[in-house]
Amino acid sequence: MDEGTGADQMPATALQRVSSVLDADAQSAMTLDGGEVGSVHRVSFRDHPDVAVKVDDSPLGIEAAMLQYLDRDTPLPVPDVLHIEPELLVLSFIRGDGRFDERAERDLARHVAALHDISADAFGFPFDTLSGPFSQSNPWTESWIDFFRERRLLPFATAARNDGTLPATEFDRVQRLAETLDTRLVEPTTPSLLHGDIHPGNAVVADGTVRAVLDPAIYFGHAEVDLAYVDRLDSIGDAFFDEYRRHRDIPEGYFGERRDVYVAFHALENVRFFGEDGLPRLDSALDRLGV
């Protein structure tokens, strides 16, 4: 959790509420980097450890439930949920040094591989989760390809088109991609628990060690979704994949085509959230896929 510029100050009423629920005397609040959904602040006290506080009108209860699931049922390090109510989420503050080096890459790979080892009987999740501010529908589904088409690719494309962020040309191309998934993707041997938005910005690191992973968008899917999210970034290099392969296999054909299917989906998510700035990366992925 990196400190920011101090802009978007925490509302006084929220600060007072945090003091009340923790029964502690808040001394200061500093805005943290990140917080693309809502705003995130580090609150310091006279008589209590620092906490991280997210303020937003999105369903923070779902974010809390995802973190609690990860804390309870997985070895992935996440902040403790200290308090949750509408528009206010209080978490333990995890201190990092912001240096994402090769040691941190390898440590993140070990955590992601361990998460992917956790499986379920089908694809989906016990409850609907979030990707950023957007709901992810997670009904249990026997086929990964069906789940990805019907619960991820097409719903996100339709929503982005209806929001006015996805032009008709790109919507038609995504539809054509959806129609050809049976020949592009493969069914994994077993479902894997996914973080759903794994990248260095969502990892708190210190001394080359991952101290906590933030902002989950969890569900049981194909491990290659997380790998593609990592692989799209220049800040992650060969060390991550070298370490990941020490713990889990990456099936043949992932780098040749399947990666770009998942890169296209992540670009689609960004288009829905950020608007037209995400279109070039979506178009590039669709171009590489030939749709």
Residue pairs with C-beta under 8 A, 6 or more apart in sequence:
1 32
1 34
1 40
1 42
1 52
1 93
1 94
1 95
1 96
1 204
1 212
1 214
2 32
2 33
2 34
2 96
2 98
3 30
3 31
3 32
3 33
3 42
4 30
4 31
4 32
4 33
5 31
6 30
6 31
7 31
8 31
8 39
9 29
9 31
10 29
10 31
10 39
10 41
10 43
10 53
10 55
11 55
14 53
14 55
14 87
14 88
15 26
15 29
15 43
16 26
17 85
17 88
18 26
18 43
18 51
18 53
18 83
18 88
18 90
19 25
19 26
19 45
21 83
21 85
21 90
22 45
22 48
22 51
22 82
22 83
22 90
24 45
24 46
24 47
24 48
25 45
25 46
25 47
25 48
26 43
26 44
26 45
27 44
27 45
27 46
28 43
28 44
29 41
29 42
29 43
29 44
29 53
30 41
30 42
30 44
31 39
31 40
31 41
32 40
32 41
32 42
32 52
34 40
34 201
34 202
34 214
34 215
35 54
36 132
36 273
37 56
37 58
37 132
37 133
37 215
38 54
38 55
38 56
38 57
38 58
38 60
39 54
39 55
39 56
40 52
40 53
40 54
40 55
41 52
41 53
41 54
41 55
42 50
42 51
42 52
42 53
42 93
43 50
43 51
43 52
43 53
43 93
44 50
45 51
49 92
49 93
50 93
51 82
51 90
51 91
51 92
51 93
52 79
52 90
52 91
52 92
52 93
52 94
53 88
53 89
53 90
53 91
54 60
54 63
54 88
54 89
54 91
55 87
55 88
56 87
56 89
57 87
58 130
58 133
59 130
59 135
60 84
60 86
60 87
60 88
60 89
61 84
61 86
62 127
62 128
62 129
62 130
63 89
63 130
63 215
63 216
64 81
64 84
64 89
65 127
66 129
66 130
66 216
66 217
66 218
67 78
67 79
67 81
67 91
67 216
68 81
69 218
70 76
70 78
70 213
70 216
70 218
71 78
71 80
71 81
73 118
74 114
74 115
74 118
74 193
75 111
75 114
75 115
76 111
76 114
76 115
76 195
76 213
77 111
77 210
77 211
77 212
77 213
78 212
78 213
78 214
78 216
79 91
79 92
79 93
79 94
79 212
79 214
80 91
80 92
81 89
81 90
81 91
82 90
82 91
82 92
83 89
83 90
84 90
94 204
94 211
94 212
95 204
95 206
95 211
96 204
96 205
96 206
96 211
96 212
97 205
97 206
97 207
98 205
99 205
99 208
100 200
100 203
100 205
100 235
101 208
102 208
102 237
102 239
103 207
103 208
103 209
104 200
104 203
104 205
104 208
104 209
104 210
105 236
105 237
105 239
105 240
105 243
106 239
106 240
106 242
106 243
107 205
107 208
107 209
107 210
108 198
108 200
108 203
108 205
108 210
108 240
109 239
109 240
109 241
109 242
109 243
109 244
109 247
110 243
110 247
111 210
111 213
112 195
112 198
112 226
112 230
112 244
113 243
113 244
113 247
113 248
114 247
115 192
115 193
115 194
115 195
115 226
116 192
116 193
116 194
116 223
116 226
116 248
117 192
117 247
117 248
118 192
118 193
119 190
119 191
119 192
119 193
119 220
120 191
120 193
120 220
121 140
121 191
122 140
122 141
122 142
122 191
122 220
123 140
123 141
123 142
123 143
123 144
123 147
123 191
123 219
123 220
123 221
124 138
124 139
124 140
124 141
124 147
124 151
124 219
124 220
125 138
125 218
125 219
125 220
126 138
127 138
128 135
128 136
128 137
128 138
129 135
129 136
129 138
129 196
129 216
129 217
129 218
129 219
130 136
130 217
131 196
131 197
131 217
131 269
132 197
132 217
132 269
132 273
133 273
134 156
134 159
134 269
134 272
134 273
136 151
136 152
136 196
136 217
136 219
137 151
137 155
138 151
138 219
139 151
141 147
141 150
141 151
143 187
144 185
144 187
144 188
144 191
144 221
144 222
145 181
145 182
145 185
145 187
147 221
148 181
148 185
148 221
148 222
148 265
149 178
149 181
152 265
153 174
153 177
153 178
153 181
153 265
153 268
154 174
154 175
154 178
156 265
156 268
156 269
156 272
157 166
157 171
157 174
157 175
157 178
157 268
158 171
159 272
160 166
160 171
160 268
160 271
160 272
161 168
161 171
163 272
165 271
165 272
165 275
165 276
166 174
166 268
166 271
166 272
167 279
170 271
170 279
170 282
170 283
170 286
173 286
173 291
174 264
174 268
174 286
176 291
177 184
177 261
177 264
177 286
177 289
177 291
180 291
181 261
184 257
184 258
184 261
184 289
185 222
185 258
185 261
186 251
186 253
186 258
188 222
188 223
188 224
191 220
191 221
191 222
192 220
192 221
192 222
192 223
192 226
193 218
193 219
193 220
194 217
194 218
194 219
194 220
194 221
194 222
194 223
194 225
194 226
195 202
195 213
195 216
195 217
195 218
195 226
196 216
196 217
196 218
196 219
196 225
196 226
196 229
197 215
197 216
197 217
197 229
198 213
198 226
198 229
198 230
199 229
199 230
199 233
199 235
199 236
200 233
200 235
200 236
202 213
202 214
202 215
203 210
203 212
203 213
203 214
204 210
204 211
204 212
204 213
204 214
205 211
223 248
224 250
224 251
224 254
224 258
224 259
224 262
225 262
225 265
227 241
227 244
227 250
227 254
227 259
227 262
228 258
228 259
228 260
228 261
228 262
228 263
228 266
229 262
229 266
230 236
230 240
231 241
231 259
231 263
232 263
232 266
241 250
244 250
257 289
260 285
260 288
260 289
261 289
263 281
263 285
264 282
264 285
264 286
264 289
267 278
267 281
267 282
267 285
268 278
268 282
270 277
270 278
270 281
270 282
271 278
271 279
271 282
